[in-house]
């Protein structure tokens, strides 16, 4: 029996337009936009032109500030941080493509303070996929998604500058994830903690009642993996309760 068709990721350009709209009347007129390489750098450039104001644009590479640097070493493709403005006293909007564990954002903030003491730091992300490991939340978000932890969300840019989102599995191949665009739900999904996973069913209180009893019973007989496969036909796999480190895309 084939799995049901799953929805596509949101259009990256539409998500960018939504992000810019949310920033337009809220961000400081002279806020500097600092993009975290690489996807965040592309977004910072675009937002600098889309959001009214006098916005200096900078770029930051967090390779040397990651908390796994001492064990994993320097990853390929390191770039030069460029901040052509005075960080001291500045209002800065960090820009990233995908917010996941929060570790890349933490690294970026640590690096910014090596250049000065900003008055304020905000965070703008194209996609918030959940799965936080640090207490980091975006000030401005283009789209909120739920994606299985073994998939990465990857932002790419073609020769014309057009942005596109895709998913990538642990093996590096493009894959499809079960996901929900929360902005399209009529109400917030209720959640059920089932061993190491969180399952959401829009409009259904899964914390009690028949769904909960059946799920727990099936988990004991068939195992959590089988219950998850069944649940995905009705609800949404939001995230594993135990997060893992980033796969290199988003943070």
LODO-31495 format. One record per residue (C-alpha): residue number from 1; x, y, z. Coordinates in steps of 0.001 Angstrom, whole numbers, plus 500000, padded with zeros to 6 digits. Layout:
BEGIN
+------+--------+--------+--------+
! resi !     c1 !     c2 !     c3 !
+------+--------+--------+--------+
!  NUM !      X !      Y !      Z !
...
+------+--------+--------+--------+
//
This chain:
BEGIN
+------+--------+--------+--------+
! resi !     c1 !     c2 !     c3 !
+------+--------+--------+--------+
!    1 ! 500000 ! 500000 ! 500000 !
!    2 ! 501607 ! 503254 ! 498896 !
!    3 ! 501961 ! 506172 ! 501276 !
!    4 ! 499607 ! 509117 ! 500741 !
!    5 ! 500893 ! 512052 ! 498733 !
!    6 ! 502565 ! 514630 ! 500954 !
!    7 ! 502391 ! 518407 ! 500514 !
!    8 ! 505298 ! 520284 ! 499010 !
!    9 ! 507451 ! 522723 ! 500919 !
!   10 ! 506211 ! 526301 ! 500678 !
!   11 ! 507442 ! 528429 ! 497835 !
!   12 ! 510646 ! 530133 ! 499002 !
!   13 ! 509852 ! 533407 ! 497237 !
!   14 ! 506388 ! 533505 ! 498814 !
!   15 ! 507883 ! 532797 ! 502239 !
!   16 ! 510396 ! 535597 ! 501688 !
!   17 ! 507583 ! 537998 ! 500755 !
!   18 ! 505717 ! 537009 ! 503946 !
!   19 ! 508875 ! 537542 ! 506001 !
!   20 ! 509455 ! 540993 ! 504497 !
!   21 ! 505828 ! 541955 ! 505148 !
!   22 ! 506153 ! 541033 ! 508827 !
!   23 ! 509344 ! 543033 ! 509151 !
!   24 ! 508193 ! 546085 ! 507193 !
!   25 ! 506330 ! 547913 ! 509971 !
!   26 ! 508251 ! 546446 ! 512902 !
!   27 ! 511981 ! 546580 ! 512198 !
!   28 ! 514026 ! 549683 ! 513059 !
!   29 ! 514572 ! 552088 ! 510154 !
!   30 ! 518370 ! 551895 ! 510508 !
!   31 ! 518666 ! 548248 ! 511516 !
!   32 ! 521555 ! 546384 ! 509916 !
!   33 ! 520736 ! 543052 ! 508284 !
!   34 ! 523433 ! 540430 ! 508890 !
!   35 ! 523042 ! 537184 ! 506971 !
!   36 ! 524498 ! 533896 ! 508196 !
!   37 ! 526241 ! 532222 ! 505241 !
!   38 ! 525077 ! 530981 ! 502835 !
!   39 ! 521292 ! 531076 ! 502687 !
!   40 ! 521051 ! 533830 ! 505277 !
!   41 ! 523415 ! 535987 ! 503240 !
!   42 ! 521188 ! 535700 ! 500162 !
!   43 ! 518148 ! 536577 ! 502251 !
!   44 ! 519807 ! 539579 ! 503914 !
!   45 ! 520589 ! 541041 ! 500487 !
!   46 ! 516995 ! 540608 ! 499325 !
!   47 ! 515483 ! 541934 ! 502555 !
!   48 ! 517712 ! 544988 ! 502411 !
!   49 ! 515931 ! 545935 ! 499194 !
!   50 ! 512434 ! 544804 ! 500217 !
!   51 ! 512135 ! 546387 ! 503676 !
!   52 ! 511939 ! 550218 ! 503735 !
!   53 ! 514716 ! 551961 ! 505616 !
!   54 ! 518440 ! 552545 ! 505643 !
!   55 ! 519674 ! 549008 ! 506182 !
!   56 ! 523361 ! 548189 ! 506023 !
!   57 ! 523891 ! 544588 ! 504926 !
!   58 ! 526597 ! 542377 ! 506386 !
!   59 ! 527584 ! 538720 ! 506266 !
!   60 ! 528763 ! 536420 ! 509016 !
!   61 ! 530417 ! 533011 ! 508947 !
!   62 ! 530084 ! 531049 ! 512188 !
!   63 ! 532445 ! 528198 ! 511285 !
!   64 ! 534976 ! 529037 ! 514014 !
!   65 ! 532310 ! 529746 ! 516626 !
!   66 ! 530283 ! 526538 ! 516405 !
!   67 ! 530163 ! 524553 ! 519637 !
!   68 ! 531232 ! 521394 ! 517778 !
!   69 ! 534330 ! 523033 ! 516266 !
!   70 ! 536730 ! 521394 ! 518752 !
!   71 ! 535440 ! 517917 ! 517891 !
!   72 ! 534380 ! 518241 ! 514245 !
!   73 ! 536911 ! 520776 ! 513026 !
!   74 ! 536378 ! 523317 ! 510272 !
!   75 ! 533743 ! 522392 ! 507725 !
!   76 ! 534334 ! 523074 ! 504039 !
!   77 ! 533267 ! 526298 ! 502387 !
!   78 ! 534213 ! 528706 ! 505183 !
!   79 ! 533770 ! 532332 ! 504135 !
!   80 ! 534891 ! 535725 ! 505383 !
!   81 ! 532746 ! 537686 ! 507835 !
!   82 ! 531997 ! 541175 ! 506482 !
!   83 ! 530474 ! 543813 ! 508768 !
!   84 ! 530937 ! 547204 ! 507101 !
!   85 ! 529281 ! 549161 ! 509920 !
!   86 ! 529918 ! 549906 ! 513584 !
!   87 ! 528501 ! 547047 ! 515648 !
!   88 ! 528684 ! 549082 ! 518872 !
!   89 ! 525224 ! 550437 ! 519665 !
!   90 ! 523715 ! 549081 ! 516451 !
!   91 ! 520354 ! 547402 ! 516016 !
!   92 ! 521075 ! 544195 ! 514158 !
!   93 ! 518737 ! 541696 ! 512557 !
!   94 ! 520443 ! 538329 ! 512148 !
!   95 ! 519069 ! 536583 ! 509071 !
!   96 ! 519138 ! 532825 ! 508500 !
!   97 ! 517401 ! 530469 ! 506103 !
!   98 ! 516328 ! 527694 ! 508492 !
!   99 ! 516033 ! 527845 ! 512277 !
!  100 ! 516502 ! 524404 ! 513800 !
!  101 ! 518510 ! 523694 ! 516957 !
!  102 ! 519476 ! 527324 ! 517568 !
!  103 ! 523194 ! 526565 ! 517681 !
!  104 ! 524134 ! 528522 ! 514556 !
!  105 ! 522313 ! 531568 ! 515926 !
!  106 ! 524140 ! 531265 ! 519253 !
!  107 ! 527436 ! 531088 ! 517385 !
!  108 ! 526543 ! 534160 ! 515316 !
!  109 ! 525662 ! 536187 ! 518416 !
!  110 ! 528955 ! 535222 ! 520064 !
!  111 ! 530832 ! 536350 ! 516968 !
!  112 ! 528957 ! 539661 ! 516775 !
!  113 ! 530074 ! 540527 ! 520305 !
!  114 ! 533683 ! 540095 ! 519231 !
!  115 ! 533096 ! 543097 ! 516942 !
!  116 ! 531286 ! 545265 ! 519492 !
!  117 ! 528268 ! 545522 ! 521754 !
!  118 ! 525030 ! 545898 ! 519779 !
!  119 ! 522127 ! 547765 ! 521328 !
!  120 ! 519688 ! 545139 ! 520114 !
!  121 ! 519771 ! 541853 ! 518180 !
!  122 ! 516707 ! 540405 ! 516460 !
!  123 ! 516370 ! 537246 ! 514386 !
!  124 ! 514633 ! 536807 ! 511031 !
!  125 ! 514345 ! 533354 ! 509455 !
!  126 ! 512763 ! 532118 ! 506257 !
!  127 ! 511686 ! 528813 ! 507837 !
!  128 ! 511286 ! 527732 ! 511456 !
!  129 ! 511290 ! 523937 ! 511484 !
!  130 ! 511176 ! 523452 ! 515271 !
!  131 ! 513478 ! 521020 ! 517095 !
!  132 ! 515202 ! 523588 ! 519271 !
!  133 ! 518085 ! 522552 ! 521560 !
!  134 ! 518728 ! 526062 ! 522844 !
!  135 ! 516250 ! 528748 ! 524017 !
!  136 ! 516309 ! 530653 ! 520719 !
!  137 ! 513219 ! 532013 ! 518957 !
!  138 ! 512861 ! 534109 ! 515811 !
!  139 ! 511512 ! 537666 ! 515944 !
!  140 ! 510284 ! 537404 ! 512337 !
!  141 ! 509401 ! 534184 ! 510494 !
!  142 ! 508389 ! 533513 ! 506891 !
!  143 ! 506950 ! 530018 ! 507425 !
!  144 ! 506701 ! 527431 ! 510187 !
!  145 ! 507081 ! 523770 ! 509262 !
!  146 ! 507217 ! 520366 ! 510913 !
!  147 ! 509840 ! 518060 ! 509400 !
!  148 ! 511209 ! 514666 ! 510442 !
!  149 ! 514570 ! 515038 ! 512164 !
!  150 ! 516481 ! 512931 ! 509625 !
!  151 ! 515724 ! 515449 ! 506876 !
!  152 ! 517373 ! 518797 ! 506235 !
!  153 ! 515647 ! 521761 ! 504633 !
!  154 ! 517946 ! 523238 ! 502006 !
!  155 ! 517695 ! 526682 ! 500427 !
!  156 ! 519192 ! 527089 ! 496964 !
!  157 ! 519514 ! 530003 ! 494542 !
!  158 ! 519617 ! 529713 ! 490765 !
!  159 ! 521533 ! 531854 ! 488279 !
!  160 ! 518694 ! 534387 ! 488139 !
!  161 ! 518602 ! 534782 ! 491927 !
!  162 ! 515385 ! 532792 ! 492381 !
!  163 ! 515208 ! 531002 ! 495731 !
!  164 ! 513918 ! 527461 ! 496189 !
!  165 ! 513426 ! 525157 ! 499172 !
!  166 ! 513986 ! 521399 ! 499094 !
!  167 ! 514470 ! 518570 ! 501558 !
!  168 ! 517558 ! 516408 ! 501767 !
!  169 ! 517953 ! 513065 ! 503564 !
!  170 ! 520859 ! 511919 ! 505675 !
!  171 ! 522286 ! 510202 ! 502577 !
!  172 ! 522417 ! 513528 ! 500745 !
!  173 ! 519610 ! 512630 ! 498354 !
!  174 ! 516479 ! 514716 ! 497959 !
!  175 ! 513616 ! 513311 ! 499993 !
!  176 ! 510041 ! 514121 ! 500925 !
!  177 ! 509075 ! 514899 ! 504524 !
!  178 ! 505756 ! 514880 ! 506330 !
!  179 ! 505206 ! 518511 ! 507156 !
!  180 ! 502565 ! 521074 ! 507942 !
!  181 ! 502445 ! 524775 ! 507118 !
!  182 ! 501053 ! 525927 ! 510463 !
!  183 ! 499830 ! 529231 ! 509010 !
!  184 ! 497308 ! 527243 ! 506921 !
!  185 ! 495773 ! 525391 ! 509869 !
!  186 ! 492481 ! 526681 ! 511170 !
!  187 ! 493626 ! 525876 ! 514696 !
!  188 ! 496778 ! 524778 ! 516451 !
!  189 ! 497223 ! 520983 ! 516365 !
!  190 ! 496921 ! 519059 ! 519614 !
!  191 ! 499895 ! 516846 ! 520427 !
!  192 ! 500496 ! 513385 ! 521817 !
!  193 ! 503847 ! 512314 ! 523229 !
!  194 ! 504408 ! 508717 ! 522194 !
!  195 ! 507769 ! 507420 ! 523358 !
!  196 ! 510371 ! 509477 ! 521449 !
!  197 ! 507993 ! 511198 ! 519051 !
!  198 ! 505392 ! 513921 ! 519077 !
!  199 ! 502342 ! 513388 ! 516858 !
!  200 ! 499887 ! 516154 ! 516027 !
!  201 ! 496372 ! 515780 ! 514692 !
!  202 ! 494757 ! 519088 ! 513649 !
!  203 ! 491475 ! 519646 ! 515456 !
!  204 ! 491691 ! 516463 ! 517544 !
!  205 ! 492556 ! 516322 ! 521225 !
!  206 ! 495000 ! 513421 ! 521130 !
!  207 ! 496112 ! 513792 ! 524738 !
!  208 ! 493193 ! 511691 ! 525955 !
!  209 ! 490291 ! 509592 ! 524750 !
!  210 ! 490106 ! 506829 ! 522156 !
!  211 ! 493031 ! 508064 ! 519999 !
!  212 ! 495368 ! 508054 ! 522963 !
!  213 ! 494255 ! 504600 ! 524179 !
!  214 ! 494507 ! 503029 ! 520728 !
!  215 ! 497921 ! 504611 ! 520049 !
!  216 ! 499420 ! 503438 ! 523329 !
!  217 ! 497951 ! 499960 ! 522933 !
!  218 ! 499288 ! 499614 ! 519388 !
!  219 ! 502681 ! 500889 ! 520496 !
!  220 ! 502883 ! 498096 ! 523045 !
!  221 ! 501918 ! 495427 ! 520503 !
!  222 ! 503428 ! 496634 ! 517219 !
!  223 ! 506140 ! 498981 ! 518394 !
!  224 ! 506361 ! 502755 ! 518123 !
!  225 ! 507647 ! 502651 ! 514535 !
!  226 ! 504502 ! 500955 ! 513243 !
!  227 ! 502247 ! 503338 ! 515146 !
!  228 ! 504097 ! 506288 ! 513656 !
!  229 ! 503565 ! 504911 ! 510150 !
!  230 ! 499830 ! 504603 ! 510868 !
!  231 ! 499628 ! 507997 ! 512573 !
!  232 ! 501224 ! 509771 ! 509641 !
!  233 ! 498189 ! 508841 ! 507575 !
!  234 ! 495969 ! 510834 ! 509931 !
!  235 ! 498089 ! 513362 ! 511711 !
!  236 ! 501514 ! 514929 ! 511540 !
!  237 ! 504914 ! 513855 ! 512851 !
!  238 ! 506028 ! 517093 ! 514430 !
!  239 ! 509450 ! 516192 ! 515705 !
!  240 ! 511362 ! 513594 ! 517697 !
!  241 ! 511299 ! 514538 ! 521344 !
!  242 ! 515053 ! 514011 ! 521516 !
!  243 ! 516775 ! 516341 ! 519049 !
!  244 ! 520065 ! 515748 ! 517271 !
!  245 ! 522787 ! 518056 ! 516021 !
!  246 ! 522342 ! 519964 ! 512796 !
!  247 ! 522984 ! 518239 ! 509490 !
!  248 ! 524656 ! 521356 ! 508132 !
!  249 ! 521530 ! 523130 ! 506870 !
!  250 ! 519988 ! 525708 ! 509092 !
!  251 ! 520520 ! 526100 ! 512799 !
+------+--------+--------+--------+
//
